[in-house]
């Protein structure tokens, strides 16, 4: 009988989709009133991609998925699709994974969705691997993520400053059972639930039982105020108390990043100083350099997303994709794919490349 624990599951290919329109730090500065040098140097944003107005999350996911499977497998050979991108999708309360399955012609694929905000990428690699090990009928799984959350960020809202880096785009990752290259190893995740409602679209949801429906007059009035240049916070991502969140988050964020990275490496049989490449989410250069220093690494062993922005849980895939293009990932490298999501969670998954 096959030893399930020894069945390899590897990353077979990564595909990406970057919208054509570019938004620069100068434009963000003009819209937000924050000096250009602050946006570029402190926020770490040089530019990011912006989806067209009529371009949906599923549209972008389809482009990334097709890029991922092109010349590798046929759509009908995909057994499972997991969407783990933004909860802000084509429609409110809607199955995006099934829509992607239909659009790419993956007629034999089962689908479901995982939502853990921006830590979902690292988490879903492990979820998919576990399913594929225990269920031999799942040979090819496609992980897909897309985000257009920049629509939800109003640059006139000072409470939303930490979300000004949100960029649009999509990525897909094909993983295969029995594939010995780029093997997915072990993961670690930390959750700090006290931050669960620190960031949200507060005006939609059943906590608003005493509010008028957002499709009524209140919404129309709010849109009218926005068109006049007045920020009203309606239907946008917001932060309940930015100062409180910062004071509680700053003391634990760096240490939690380092812990999940180190734990994922050690659980995979490696020492902390044996990491070859770190595929991070978007973060300030100063924070990334502190993390790299902790693991005796240099910038050339990672990829800075300052021309992409924060594309939800697609960041780690983009980092690997671009890192490979630059020759920064070599056969035998231990790659750590890193995620972190408001809520708040930190996650890392180790991959032995090559």
C-alpha positions in Angstrom: 0.0 0.0 0.0 1.2 3.4 -0.9 2.8 5.3 2.0 0.7 8.5 1.9 3.1 10.6 3.9 5.8 10.0 1.3 3.7 11.0 -1.7 5.3 14.2 -3.2 3.2 17.1 -4.1 5.0 19.8 -6.1 4.4 23.2 -7.7 4.3 22.5 -11.4 3.8 26.1 -12.7 2.9 29.6 -11.6 0.9 32.0 -13.8 0.2 35.7 -13.4 -1.9 38.5 -14.7 -1.0 42.1 -14.4 -3.6 44.8 -15.6 -2.2 47.2 -18.1 -3.0 50.4 -16.3 -0.4 51.7 -13.9 -0.9 54.0 -10.8 2.2 55.7 -9.6 3.3 57.1 -6.3 2.8 60.6 -7.7 -0.8 59.9 -8.5 -1.4 58.4 -5.0 0.3 61.5 -3.5 -2.0 63.8 -5.5 -5.2 61.9 -4.5 -4.3 61.5 -0.8 -2.5 64.8 -0.1 0.5 62.8 1.3 3.9 64.0 0.0 5.4 62.0 -2.8 8.6 61.1 -0.9 6.5 59.6 1.9 4.5 57.4 -0.5 7.6 56.3 -2.3 10.1 55.9 0.6 8.0 55.3 3.7 5.0 53.4 2.2 7.3 51.6 -0.3 5.2 52.2 -3.3 6.7 53.2 -6.6 3.8 52.0 -8.8 1.1 49.3 -8.9 -1.3 47.9 -11.4 -4.9 49.1 -11.6 -7.7 47.0 -13.3 -9.9 48.5 -15.9 -13.3 49.6 -14.7 -15.1 46.7 -16.5 -12.5 44.1 -15.5 -13.7 41.7 -12.8 -11.9 39.5 -10.3 -12.9 36.4 -12.2 -11.7 37.9 -15.5 -8.2 38.4 -14.0 -8.2 35.0 -12.4 -9.0 33.4 -15.7 -6.1 35.1 -17.4 -3.7 34.0 -14.7 -5.1 30.4 -14.8 -4.7 30.1 -18.5 -1.2 31.5 -18.3 -0.4 28.9 -15.6 -1.7 25.8 -17.5 -0.7 26.8 -21.0 1.5 24.1 -22.6 1.4 22.2 -19.3 -2.0 20.5 -19.0 -5.4 20.8 -20.6 -8.3 22.4 -18.6 -10.2 19.2 -18.4 -7.2 17.5 -16.6 -7.7 19.8 -13.6 -9.3 17.9 -10.7 -9.7 20.7 -8.2 -9.8 24.5 -8.2 -9.4 26.5 -5.0 -10.1 30.2 -5.1 -8.4 32.0 -2.2 -8.4 35.6 -3.3 -10.3 38.6 -2.3 -13.8 38.4 -0.8 -14.6 41.5 -2.9 -15.4 39.7 -6.1 -17.7 40.0 -9.2 -20.8 39.9 -7.1 -21.7 40.0 -3.4 -22.2 36.4 -1.9 -21.1 34.5 -5.0 -19.1 31.4 -5.9 -16.1 32.7 -7.8 -14.3 29.3 -7.9 -17.2 27.8 -9.8 -17.2 30.8 -12.2 -13.5 30.3 -12.9 -14.0 26.6 -13.5 -16.7 27.3 -16.1 -14.8 30.1 -17.8 -11.6 28.1 -18.3 -13.4 24.9 -19.3 -12.2 22.8 -16.4 -15.3 20.7 -16.7 -14.0 17.8 -14.5 -12.8 20.0 -11.6 -14.4 20.2 -8.2 -14.2 23.7 -6.7 -14.3 25.5 -3.4 -13.1 28.7 -1.8 -10.9 29.6 1.2 -11.0 33.1 2.7 -8.3 34.0 5.2 -7.5 37.4 3.6 -3.9 37.9 2.6 -2.5 34.9 4.4 -4.5 32.5 2.3 -1.8 31.7 -0.3 0.6 30.0 2.1 -2.3 28.3 3.9 -3.9 26.9 0.7 -0.7 25.3 -0.5 -0.8 23.1 2.7 -4.6 22.6 2.4 -4.3 21.4 -1.2 -1.3 19.2 -0.4 -3.2 17.5 2.4 -6.2 16.8 0.3 -4.2 15.5 -2.6 -2.2 13.1 -0.3 -5.3 11.5 1.2 -7.4 11.6 -2.0 -5.5 9.9 -4.9 -8.2 10.9 -7.4 -7.0 14.5 -7.0 -3.9 14.7 -9.2 -3.9 18.3 -10.4 -5.1 21.2 -8.3 -5.2 24.8 -9.4 -4.9 27.5 -6.8 -6.3 30.9 -8.0 -6.2 34.3 -6.4 -7.4 37.7 -7.7 -7.9 41.1 -6.2 -9.4 44.4 -7.1 -9.6 45.7 -3.5 -8.1 49.0 -4.6 -11.8 49.8 -5.5 -12.5 49.8 -1.8 -9.8 52.2 -0.7 -10.6 55.9 -0.6 -7.4 57.9 -0.6 -9.3 60.7 1.1 -9.7 58.5 4.2 -6.7 59.0 6.5 -7.7 55.9 8.5 -7.1 53.7 5.4 -3.5 54.8 4.9 -2.0 51.4 5.4 -4.2 50.1 2.6 -2.9 52.6 0.0 -0.6 50.0 -1.3 -3.4 47.7 -2.5 -2.8 46.8 -6.2 -4.9 44.8 -8.7 -4.0 41.5 -10.4 -4.2 37.8 -10.2 -2.0 34.7 -9.9 -2.5 30.9 -10.3 -0.5 28.0 -9.0 -0.7 24.5 -10.5 0.3 21.7 -8.0 0.5 18.0 -8.9 0.4 14.8 -6.9 3.4 12.7 -7.5 5.4 15.6 -8.9 8.8 15.5 -7.3 10.0 19.0 -8.3 9.4 22.0 -6.2 7.9 19.9 -3.4 5.6 21.6 -0.9 6.9 20.8 2.6 5.5 22.2 6.0 3.7 25.3 7.1 3.0 27.4 10.2 0.3 29.9 11.0 -0.4 32.3 13.9 -3.7 34.0 14.5 -4.3 37.0 16.8 -8.1 37.2 16.8 -8.3 40.4 18.9 -7.7 42.2 15.6 -10.7 40.4 13.9 -12.8 43.5 13.4 -10.1 46.1 13.2 -10.4 46.4 9.4 -13.7 45.8 7.6 -16.3 47.1 5.2 -18.4 48.1 8.1 -21.5 49.2 6.3 -22.4 45.7 4.9 -23.2 42.7 7.0 -25.7 41.5 9.5 -24.1 43.5 12.3 -26.0 46.4 10.7 -29.5 45.2 11.6 -30.5 48.7 12.6 -29.3 50.3 9.4 -31.2 50.9 6.2 -30.1 48.7 3.3 -27.1 49.9 1.4 -29.1 49.8 -1.8 -31.5 52.5 -0.6 -31.4 56.2 -0.3 -28.5 56.2 2.2 -26.2 54.7 -0.4 -27.3 57.1 -3.1 -26.7 60.1 -0.8 -23.3 58.7 0.2 -22.3 58.3 -3.5 -23.4 61.9 -4.1 -21.1 63.1 -1.2 -18.2 61.1 -2.6 -18.7 62.8 -6.0 -18.4 66.1 -4.2 -15.1 65.1 -2.7 -16.4 64.4 0.8 -15.3 61.1 2.3 -18.2 59.4 4.1 -16.8 55.9 4.6 -19.7 54.1 3.0 -19.0 50.8 1.2 -15.2 51.2 1.6 -12.6 49.3 3.6 -12.0 51.2 6.8 -10.1 50.9 10.1 -12.0 51.3 13.3 -9.1 52.7 15.4 -5.8 53.1 13.5 -3.8 54.2 16.5 -5.0 51.4 18.7 -4.3 48.8 15.9 -0.8 50.2 15.3 0.0 50.2 19.1 -1.1 46.6 19.5 0.2 45.3 16.2 3.7 46.8 15.9 5.1 44.9 19.0 4.1 41.5 17.6 4.1 41.7 13.8 7.9 41.3 13.2 8.3 38.5 15.7 5.3 36.6 14.3 6.7 36.9 10.7 10.0 35.5 11.9 8.3 32.8 13.9 6.2 31.4 11.1 9.2 31.5 8.7 11.5 29.8 11.2 8.9 27.2 12.2 8.0 26.3 8.6 11.7 25.8 7.8 12.4 23.7 11.0 9.3 21.6 10.6 10.6 20.8 7.1 13.9 19.6 8.4 16.0 22.8 7.8 17.9 25.2 10.0 16.8 28.8 10.2 19.9 29.9 8.3 19.4 27.5 5.4 16.6 29.5 3.6 17.5 30.2 0.0 14.7 32.6 -1.0 11.9 34.4 0.8 8.7 35.1 -1.2 7.0 37.8 0.9 3.8 39.7 0.8 4.1 43.4 0.1 5.8 45.2 3.0 8.1 48.2 3.7 11.7 47.6 2.7 12.8 48.3 6.2 10.6 45.5 7.6 11.7 43.1 4.9 15.4 43.9 5.6 14.9 43.2 9.3 13.4 39.8 8.5 16.1 38.9 6.0 18.8 39.9 8.6 17.2 37.6 11.1 17.7 34.7 8.8 21.2 35.7 7.5 19.8 36.6 4.1 20.2 39.6 1.7 17.8 41.4 -0.6 18.9 39.3 -3.6 17.3 36.3 -1.8 13.9 37.9 -2.0 11.8 40.1 -4.2 10.5 43.6 -3.3 7.0 44.3 -4.6 7.3 48.1 -4.9 6.2 48.1 -8.5 3.2 45.7 -7.9 1.7 46.8 -4.6 -0.1 44.4 -2.4 -2.2 42.0 -4.5 -3.8 40.2 -1.6 -2.6 36.6 -1.2 -1.1 36.6 -4.8 2.0 38.4 -3.4 4.0 35.2 -2.7 3.3 33.7 -6.1 4.3 37.0 -7.8 7.5 37.0 -5.7 8.4 33.5 -6.8 7.4 34.2 -10.4 9.5 37.3 -10.6 12.4 35.8 -8.5 12.7 33.0 -11.0 12.9 35.4 -13.9 15.7 37.2 -12.1 17.6 33.9 -11.4 17.3 34.4 -7.7 15.8 30.9 -7.1 18.1 27.9 -7.7 17.6 24.2 -7.7 17.9 22.9 -4.1 16.8 26.2 -2.5 14.5 26.2 0.4 11.8 28.7 -0.6 9.5 30.2 2.1 6.2 31.6 0.8 4.9 34.1 3.3 1.5 35.7 3.9 -0.1 37.9 6.4 -3.7 39.0 6.6 -5.8 41.5 8.6 -7.7 39.7 11.2 -4.9 39.1 12.1 -2.8 36.1 10.8 0.7 35.3 9.7 1.4 32.2 7.6 4.4 30.5 5.9 4.9 27.4 3.8 8.2 25.9 2.8 8.9 24.6 -0.7 12.1 22.7 -1.7 12.7 24.1 -5.2 14.1 22.1 -8.1 
